[in-house]
Amino acid sequence: MTMTTGKPLPAGWTLEEIRNVSGDREATPLDTDRVVTGWPAQDERLHPEIVLGFHELCIVKAINDDLWYMGSLNDDGGVTCWSMYDDLYEALRGL
């Protein structure tokens, strides 16, 4: 796992690669200290290892989980996930 300004990036990925694949030139790693509710049960809380921000959308990797969750960034800084992907590339293309 690589760090950018103290916020983790996925292993083997650079911020530039994430921006290229997603098409979002402003994509950025976000602080993991936030409430993330999961998929499929909206009341299931995920413990984020990585949070990537794409304006009002986020992609989250939970601790001890190989899946990537896509969701909306809430006004309070929390994330509500509504979809999941098997790999990061697929999630980034799904934005």
TIKOL-894563 format. One record per residue: residue number from 0; residue in one letter; z, x, y of N, C-alpha, C in turn. Coordinates in nm, 2 decimals. Layout:
N
> NUM;a;Z;X;Y;Z;X;Y;Z;X;Y .
...
This chain:
95
> 0;m;0.00;0.08;-0.12;0.00;0.00;0.00;0.00;0.09;0.12 .
> 1;t;-0.09;0.06;0.21;-0.10;0.14;0.34;-0.03;0.06;0.45 .
> 2;m;0.02;0.13;0.55;0.09;0.07;0.66;0.01;0.09;0.79 .
> 3;t;0.00;-0.02;0.87;-0.05;-0.01;1.00;0.05;-0.07;1.09 .
> 4;t;0.10;0.01;1.18;0.20;-0.02;1.28;0.32;-0.09;1.21 .
> 5;g;0.36;-0.03;1.09;0.48;-0.08;1.02;0.45;-0.20;0.94 .
> 6;k;0.33;-0.26;0.94;0.30;-0.38;0.86;0.20;-0.34;0.75 .
> 7;p;0.24;-0.38;0.63;0.16;-0.34;0.51;0.02;-0.39;0.50 .
> 8;l;-0.07;-0.31;0.45;-0.21;-0.34;0.41;-0.22;-0.34;0.26 .
> 9;p;-0.31;-0.41;0.20;-0.33;-0.40;0.06;-0.38;-0.26;0.01 .
> 10;a;-0.33;-0.22;-0.10;-0.37;-0.09;-0.16;-0.52;-0.08;-0.17 .
> 11;g;-0.57;0.04;-0.12;-0.71;0.06;-0.13;-0.79;0.00;-0.02 .
> 12;w;-0.73;-0.07;0.07;-0.81;-0.13;0.18;-0.77;-0.07;0.31 .
> 13;t;-0.86;-0.06;0.40;-0.84;-0.03;0.54;-0.85;-0.15;0.63 .
> 14;l;-0.79;-0.15;0.74;-0.81;-0.26;0.84;-0.96;-0.29;0.87 .
> 15;e;-1.03;-0.18;0.88;-1.17;-0.19;0.91;-1.25;-0.26;0.80 .
> 16;e;-1.21;-0.23;0.68;-1.28;-0.30;0.56;-1.24;-0.45;0.56 .
> 17;i;-1.12;-0.48;0.58;-1.07;-0.62;0.59;-1.15;-0.69;0.70 .
> 18;r;-1.17;-0.63;0.81;-1.24;-0.69;0.92;-1.39;-0.71;0.89 .
> 19;n;-1.45;-0.61;0.82;-1.59;-0.62;0.78;-1.61;-0.73;0.68 .
> 20;v;-1.53;-0.74;0.58;-1.55;-0.84;0.47;-1.52;-0.98;0.53 .
> 21;s;-1.42;-1.00;0.61;-1.38;-1.13;0.66;-1.47;-1.17;0.77 .
> 22;g;-1.53;-1.08;0.84;-1.61;-1.12;0.96;-1.53;-1.14;1.08 .
> 23;d;-1.40;-1.11;1.08;-1.31;-1.13;1.19;-1.27;-1.00;1.25 .
> 24;r;-1.33;-0.96;1.36;-1.30;-0.83;1.42;-1.16;-0.82;1.47 .
> 25;e;-1.08;-0.93;1.48;-0.95;-0.93;1.53;-0.84;-0.95;1.42 .
> 26;a;-0.89;-0.94;1.29;-0.79;-0.95;1.18;-0.69;-0.85;1.20 .
> 27;t;-0.56;-0.88;1.16;-0.45;-0.79;1.18;-0.34;-0.82;1.07 .
> 28;p;-0.28;-0.71;1.03;-0.16;-0.73;0.94;-0.05;-0.79;1.03 .
> 29;l;0.03;-0.88;0.97;0.14;-0.94;1.03;0.27;-0.91;0.97 .
> 30;d;0.38;-0.93;1.04;0.51;-0.90;0.99;0.54;-1.00;0.87 .
> 31;t;0.60;-0.95;0.76;0.63;-1.03;0.64;0.76;-1.11;0.65 .
> 32;d;0.83;-1.09;0.76;0.96;-1.16;0.78;0.93;-1.30;0.84 .
> 33;r;0.88;-1.39;0.75;0.85;-1.53;0.79;0.86;-1.62;0.67 .
> 34;v;0.87;-1.75;0.70;0.87;-1.85;0.59;0.73;-1.88;0.55 .
> 35;v;0.71;-1.86;0.42;0.58;-1.89;0.36;0.60;-1.99;0.25 .
> 36;t;0.54;-2.11;0.26;0.55;-2.21;0.15;0.42;-2.21;0.08 .
> 37;g;0.43;-2.22;-0.05;0.32;-2.19;-0.14;0.24;-2.30;-0.20 .
> 38;w;0.15;-2.26;-0.28;0.06;-2.34;-0.35;0.09;-2.34;-0.49 .
> 39;p;0.09;-2.45;-0.57;0.04;-2.58;-0.53;0.15;-2.67;-0.46 .
> 40;a;0.28;-2.63;-0.49;0.39;-2.71;-0.43;0.42;-2.66;-0.29 .
> 41;q;0.41;-2.75;-0.19;0.43;-2.71;-0.06;0.58;-2.68;-0.03 .
> 42;d;0.67;-2.72;-0.12;0.81;-2.68;-0.10;0.85;-2.56;-0.17 .
> 43;e;0.75;-2.50;-0.24;0.78;-2.37;-0.31;0.77;-2.25;-0.21 .
> 44;r;0.88;-2.18;-0.20;0.88;-2.07;-0.10;0.83;-1.94;-0.16 .
> 45;l;0.73;-1.87;-0.10;0.68;-1.75;-0.14;0.75;-1.63;-0.06 .
> 46;h;0.77;-1.52;-0.13;0.83;-1.40;-0.06;0.72;-1.30;-0.04 .
> 47;p;0.67;-1.30;0.09;0.55;-1.22;0.12;0.57;-1.07;0.11 .
> 48;e;0.47;-1.00;0.05;0.46;-0.86;0.05;0.36;-0.81;0.15 .
> 49;i;0.26;-0.89;0.17;0.15;-0.86;0.27;0.11;-1.00;0.33 .
> 50;v;0.10;-0.99;0.47;0.05;-1.11;0.54;-0.06;-1.06;0.63 .
> 51;l;-0.18;-1.11;0.62;-0.30;-1.08;0.70;-0.33;-1.20;0.79 .
> 52;g;-0.34;-1.17;0.92;-0.37;-1.28;1.01;-0.51;-1.28;1.06 .
> 53;f;-0.57;-1.40;1.06;-0.71;-1.43;1.11;-0.70;-1.55;1.20 .
> 54;h;-0.66;-1.52;1.33;-0.64;-1.63;1.43;-0.54;-1.73;1.37 .
> 55;e;-0.58;-1.86;1.34;-0.48;-1.96;1.30;-0.47;-1.96;1.15 .
> 56;l;-0.54;-1.87;1.07;-0.53;-1.86;0.93;-0.47;-1.74;0.88 .
> 57;c;-0.41;-1.74;0.76;-0.35;-1.62;0.71;-0.38;-1.61;0.56 .
> 58;i;-0.38;-1.49;0.51;-0.39;-1.46;0.37;-0.26;-1.39;0.33 .
> 59;v;-0.19;-1.43;0.23;-0.06;-1.38;0.19;-0.06;-1.34;0.04 .
> 60;k;-0.01;-1.22;0.02;0.02;-1.17;-0.12;0.17;-1.18;-0.13 .
> 61;a;0.22;-1.25;-0.23;0.36;-1.26;-0.26;0.41;-1.14;-0.34 .
> 62;i;0.53;-1.11;-0.33;0.59;-1.00;-0.41;0.58;-1.04;-0.56 .
> 63;n;0.55;-0.94;-0.64;0.54;-0.96;-0.79;0.44;-1.07;-0.83 .
> 64;d;0.33;-1.09;-0.75;0.23;-1.19;-0.78;0.09;-1.12;-0.75 .
> 65;d;0.00;-1.14;-0.84;-0.14;-1.08;-0.82;-0.23;-1.17;-0.74 .
> 66;l;-0.19;-1.29;-0.71;-0.28;-1.39;-0.64;-0.27;-1.37;-0.49 .
> 67;w;-0.37;-1.42;-0.42;-0.37;-1.42;-0.27;-0.38;-1.56;-0.23 .
> 68;y;-0.29;-1.60;-0.14;-0.28;-1.74;-0.09;-0.33;-1.75;0.05 .
> 69;m;-0.41;-1.85;0.07;-0.47;-1.88;0.21;-0.39;-2.00;0.27 .
> 70;g;-0.36;-1.98;0.40;-0.29;-2.09;0.46;-0.31;-2.09;0.61 .
> 71;s;-0.24;-2.18;0.67;-0.24;-2.20;0.82;-0.11;-2.13;0.88 .
> 72;l;-0.13;-2.06;0.99;-0.02;-2.01;1.06;0.04;-2.12;1.15 .
> 73;n;0.16;-2.15;1.13;0.23;-2.26;1.21;0.28;-2.21;1.34 .
> 74;d;0.31;-2.30;1.43;0.36;-2.26;1.56;0.49;-2.19;1.56 .
> 75;d;0.57;-2.21;1.45;0.70;-2.14;1.44;0.69;-2.00;1.37 .
> 76;g;0.56;-1.96;1.34;0.54;-1.83;1.28;0.54;-1.84;1.12 .
> 77;g;0.57;-1.95;1.07;0.56;-1.97;0.92;0.42;-1.99;0.88 .
> 78;v;0.40;-1.99;0.75;0.27;-2.01;0.69;0.28;-2.12;0.59 .
> 79;t;0.18;-2.21;0.59;0.17;-2.32;0.49;0.04;-2.29;0.42 .
> 80;c;0.06;-2.26;0.29;-0.06;-2.22;0.21;-0.12;-2.34;0.14 .
> 81;w;-0.25;-2.35;0.13;-0.32;-2.46;0.07;-0.43;-2.42;-0.03 .
> 82;s;-0.44;-2.29;-0.06;-0.54;-2.25;-0.15;-0.50;-2.11;-0.21 .
> 83;m;-0.55;-2.07;-0.32;-0.52;-1.94;-0.38;-0.65;-1.88;-0.44 .
> 84;y;-0.65;-1.75;-0.45;-0.76;-1.67;-0.49;-0.71;-1.56;-0.59 .
> 85;d;-0.80;-1.52;-0.68;-0.76;-1.42;-0.78;-0.77;-1.28;-0.72 .
> 86;d;-0.85;-1.26;-0.62;-0.86;-1.13;-0.56;-0.88;-1.14;-0.41 .
> 87;l;-0.85;-1.03;-0.34;-0.85;-1.02;-0.19;-0.99;-1.04;-0.14 .
> 88;y;-1.09;-0.98;-0.20;-1.23;-0.99;-0.16;-1.27;-1.13;-0.15 .
> 89;e;-1.24;-1.21;-0.26;-1.28;-1.35;-0.27;-1.21;-1.43;-0.16 .
> 90;a;-1.08;-1.40;-0.14;-1.00;-1.47;-0.03;-1.07;-1.44;0.11 .
> 91;l;-1.10;-1.32;0.13;-1.16;-1.28;0.26;-1.29;-1.35;0.28 .
> 92;r;-1.37;-1.36;0.18;-1.50;-1.43;0.19;-1.48;-1.58;0.21 .
> 93;g;-1.37;-1.63;0.16;-1.34;-1.77;0.17;-1.29;-1.82;0.31 .
> 94;l;-1.27;-1.72;0.40;-1.23;-1.76;0.53;-1.34;-1.83;0.60 .
